[in-house]
């Protein structure tokens, strides 16, 4: 491509998350504790469903297992969860937020918005063909999702709009380079790994188990390399 395609679709996506989060924040203080608790449970169950749908896209289970295990070890070694929570606390202090679940909302929202195949496909379509239809569809979905998340988690969901724009926009700008590296099989593998992480988020929301999902993020990179070595 001769011309640089600006990530307009990602910008619209960011605005949708901001708008939905602001609406959710208006509702945030209006719910008694029992309503907040049942909202968490509903979100947790829906998150499990989203994660399961994504996980079943796996092209090769063995590659998925090896990637998740290796990625989790690497993330644990690098203390990604601890570092991200430190960053979340820093942002919380900077924004003078009193939200109890600021960092949880930031991490949960970012993973939900960015771990799916629609993120990758939409950004590539925008960067390669200037076709933003997928990202516009995603913007509508993320906007409504952010209403529900922000009504329970608070302002952390609103802050997640910025890393969403940076991540998705970077994919659009590097689409010409990324396209050969991300055929359909590899995208399905990435979605499967992201789905497992989202399942972990669902279990956290339901307070069934405390899973350090952030420490598993390196698996998203490892699975690309292994999929290229084995599947292609």
C-alpha positions as semicolon CSV with decimal commas, in nm:
position;residue;x (nm);y (nm);z (nm)
1;X;0,000;0,000;0,000
2;X;0,130;0,342;-0,096
3;X;-0,093;0,547;0,131
4;X;-0,119;0,529;0,506
5;X;-0,474;0,454;0,617
6;X;-0,567;0,640;0,932
7;X;-0,740;0,425;1,198
8;X;-1,074;0,606;1,178
9;X;-1,264;0,285;1,259
10;X;-1,066;0,241;1,580
11;X;-1,128;0,607;1,667
12;X;-1,503;0,554;1,628
13;X;-1,470;0,236;1,836
14;X;-1,297;0,435;2,109
15;X;-1,572;0,699;2,105
16;X;-1,837;0,426;2,132
17;X;-1,666;0,280;2,439
18;X;-1,633;0,627;2,593
19;X;-2,000;0,704;2,526
20;X;-2,117;0,369;2,662
21;X;-1,892;0,399;2,966
22;X;-2,024;0,746;3,047
23;X;-2,379;0,610;3,029
24;X;-2,277;0,322;3,255
25;X;-2,115;0,560;3,503
26;X;-2,442;0,752;3,530
27;X;-2,608;0,425;3,631
28;X;-2,316;0,313;3,850
29;X;-2,412;0,495;4,168
30;X;-2,783;0,423;4,137
31;X;-2,771;0,049;4,204
32;X;-2,797;-0,100;4,556
33;X;-2,537;-0,365;4,641
34;X;-2,766;-0,657;4,564
35;X;-2,825;-0,522;4,212
36;X;-2,454;-0,469;4,160
37;X;-2,385;-0,826;4,273
38;X;-2,641;-0,982;4,039
39;X;-2,508;-0,764;3,756
40;X;-2,159;-0,906;3,816
41;X;-2,301;-1,257;3,802
42;X;-2,487;-1,188;3,478
43;X;-2,176;-1,036;3,320
44;X;-1,971;-1,332;3,443
45;X;-2,204;-1,586;3,283
46;X;-2,214;-1,395;2,954
47;X;-1,835;-1,369;2,962
48;X;-1,810;-1,748;2,999
49;X;-2,030;-1,788;2,692
50;X;-1,818;-1,545;2,486
51;X;-1,500;-1,720;2,595
52;X;-1,636;-2,065;2,514
53;X;-1,745;-1,958;2,164
54;X;-1,400;-1,819;2,095
55;X;-1,215;-2,117;2,246
56;X;-1,395;-2,360;2,015
57;X;-1,231;-2,191;1,715
58;X;-0,905;-2,370;1,794
59;X;-0,746;-2,531;1,489
60;X;-0,501;-2,740;1,694
61;X;-0,556;-2,814;2,062
62;X;-0,195;-2,919;2,128
63;X;-0,059;-2,589;1,996
64;X;-0,314;-2,408;2,211
65;X;-0,213;-2,598;2,526
66;X;0,161;-2,547;2,470
67;X;0,110;-2,177;2,396
68;X;-0,108;-2,118;2,701
69;X;0,129;-2,305;2,932
70;X;0,444;-2,137;2,799
71;X;0,276;-1,796;2,789
72;X;0,152;-1,832;3,147
73;X;0,500;-1,924;3,271
74;X;0,654;-1,631;3,085
75;X;0,389;-1,390;3,215
76;X;0,436;-1,518;3,570
77;X;0,812;-1,472;3,538
78;X;0,762;-1,116;3,410
79;X;0,497;-1,047;3,677
80;X;0,266;-0,894;3,420
81;X;-0,039;-0,903;3,647
82;X;0,147;-0,727;3,926
83;X;0,288;-0,465;3,689
84;X;-0,048;-0,398;3,526
85;X;-0,214;-0,357;3,863
86;X;0,058;-0,113;3,963
87;X;-0,013;0,081;3,643
88;X;-0,385;0,063;3,716
89;X;-0,329;0,203;4,065
90;X;-0,117;0,482;3,915
91;X;-0,390;0,572;3,667
92;X;-0,649;0,551;3,943
93;X;-0,448;0,801;4,148
94;X;-0,398;1,030;3,848
95;X;-0,769;1,031;3,766
96;X;-0,850;1,070;4,138
97;X;-1,093;0,783;4,105
98;X;-1,242;0,616;4,410
99;X;-1,369;0,318;4,211
100;X;-1,300;-0,003;4,403
101;X;-1,276;-0,212;4,086
102;X;-1,083;0,036;3,868
103;X;-0,803;-0,201;3,760
104;X;-1,034;-0,501;3,726
105;X;-1,260;-0,297;3,501
106;X;-0,967;-0,175;3,291
107;X;-0,825;-0,524;3,235
108;X;-1,161;-0,697;3,183
109;X;-1,284;-0,438;2,933
110;X;-0,959;-0,429;2,736
111;X;-0,946;-0,807;2,700
112;X;-1,312;-0,832;2,602
113;X;-1,270;-0,557;2,342
114;X;-0,940;-0,676;2,196
115;X;-0,910;-1,055;2,228
116;X;-1,164;-1,147;1,959
117;X;-1,110;-1,218;1,591
118;X;-1,334;-0,921;1,501
119;X;-1,061;-0,690;1,635
120;X;-0,793;-0,839;1,411
121;X;-1,007;-0,883;1,101
122;X;-1,161;-0,537;1,136
123;X;-0,827;-0,363;1,178
124;X;-0,676;-0,551;0,883
125;X;-0,973;-0,472;0,659
126;X;-0,942;-0,107;0,748
127;X;-0,567;-0,097;0,688
128;X;-0,565;-0,298;0,365
129;X;-0,893;-0,205;0,196
130;X;-1,014;0,103;0,386
131;X;-1,323;-0,102;0,470
132;X;-1,440;-0,006;0,820
133;X;-1,769;-0,194;0,826
134;X;-1,644;-0,461;1,069
135;X;-1,506;-0,201;1,308
136;X;-1,830;-0,002;1,293
137;X;-2,020;-0,319;1,385
138;X;-1,773;-0,384;1,665
139;X;-1,817;-0,026;1,786
140;X;-2,189;-0,082;1,836
141;X;-2,128;-0,407;2,027
142;X;-1,851;-0,257;2,243
143;X;-2,061;0,051;2,314
144;X;-2,346;-0,151;2,462
145;X;-2,104;-0,381;2,645
146;X;-1,930;-0,082;2,804
147;X;-2,262;0,041;2,946
148;X;-2,302;-0,282;3,140
149;X;-1,936;-0,306;3,242
150;X;-1,906;0,057;3,356
151;X;-2,229;0,034;3,555
152;X;-2,060;-0,239;3,762
153;X;-1,686;-0,164;3,744
154;X;-1,683;0,213;3,721
155;X;-1,435;0,445;3,552
156;X;-1,173;0,178;3,474
157;X;-1,387;0,073;3,178
158;X;-1,380;0,429;3,046
159;X;-0,999;0,440;3,069
160;X;-0,976;0,115;2,869
161;X;-1,086;0,310;2,560
162;X;-0,735;0,453;2,521
163;X;-0,536;0,124;2,511
164;X;-0,811;-0,014;2,286
165;X;-0,749;0,267;2,035
166;X;-0,369;0,228;2,057
167;X;-0,380;-0,151;2,007
168;X;-0,638;-0,156;1,731
169;X;-0,495;0,149;1,558
170;X;-0,149;-0,008;1,557
171;X;-0,292;-0,315;1,383
172;X;-0,448;-0,094;1,116
173;X;-0,127;0,100;1,057
174;X;0,078;-0,220;1,033
175;X;-0,181;-0,412;0,830
176;X;0,041;-0,446;0,523
177;X;0,307;-0,616;0,734
178;X;0,067;-0,819;0,947
179;X;-0,150;-0,967;0,671
180;X;0,091;-1,248;0,565
181;X;0,145;-1,339;0,930
182;X;-0,225;-1,374;1,013
183;X;-0,406;-1,615;0,780
184;X;-0,744;-1,747;0,890
185;X;-0,598;-2,050;1,072
186;X;-0,370;-1,832;1,284
187;X;-0,648;-1,584;1,362
188;X;-0,864;-1,874;1,482
189;X;-0,581;-1,992;1,707
190;X;-0,539;-1,642;1,853
191;X;-0,915;-1,622;1,914
192;X;-0,907;-1,960;2,090
193;X;-0,628;-1,846;2,323
194;X;-0,813;-1,520;2,386
195;X;-1,129;-1,720;2,455
196;X;-0,958;-1,922;2,726
197;X;-0,843;-1,600;2,890
198;X;-1,195;-1,459;2,873
199;X;-1,322;-1,781;3,036
200;X;-1,076;-1,703;3,314
201;X;-1,220;-1,353;3,344
202;X;-1,567;-1,502;3,372
203;X;-1,457;-1,727;3,658
204;X;-1,305;-1,423;3,829
205;X;-1,628;-1,227;3,790
206;X;-1,826;-1,513;3,941
207;X;-1,572;-1,534;4,225
208;X;-1,524;-1,903;4,155
209;X;-1,148;-1,876;4,122
210;X;-0,891;-1,596;4,125
211;X;-0,706;-1,642;3,795
212;X;-0,423;-1,408;3,693
213;X;-0,538;-1,378;3,334
214;X;-0,293;-1,097;3,256
215;X;0,000;-1,335;3,309
216;X;-0,131;-1,545;3,019
217;X;-0,112;-1,263;2,761
218;X;0,225;-1,377;2,614
219;X;0,039;-1,684;2,482
220;X;-0,119;-1,462;2,216
221;X;0,226;-1,402;2,067
222;X;0,359;-1,754;2,118
223;X;0,060;-1,913;1,947
224;X;0,126;-1,710;1,631
225;X;0,481;-1,847;1,604
226;X;0,385;-2,208;1,679
227;X;0,090;-2,197;1,440
228;X;0,316;-2,082;1,158
229;X;0,568;-2,355;1,232
230;X;0,317;-2,640;1,256
231;X;-0,005;-2,552;1,072
232;X;0,138;-2,397;0,756
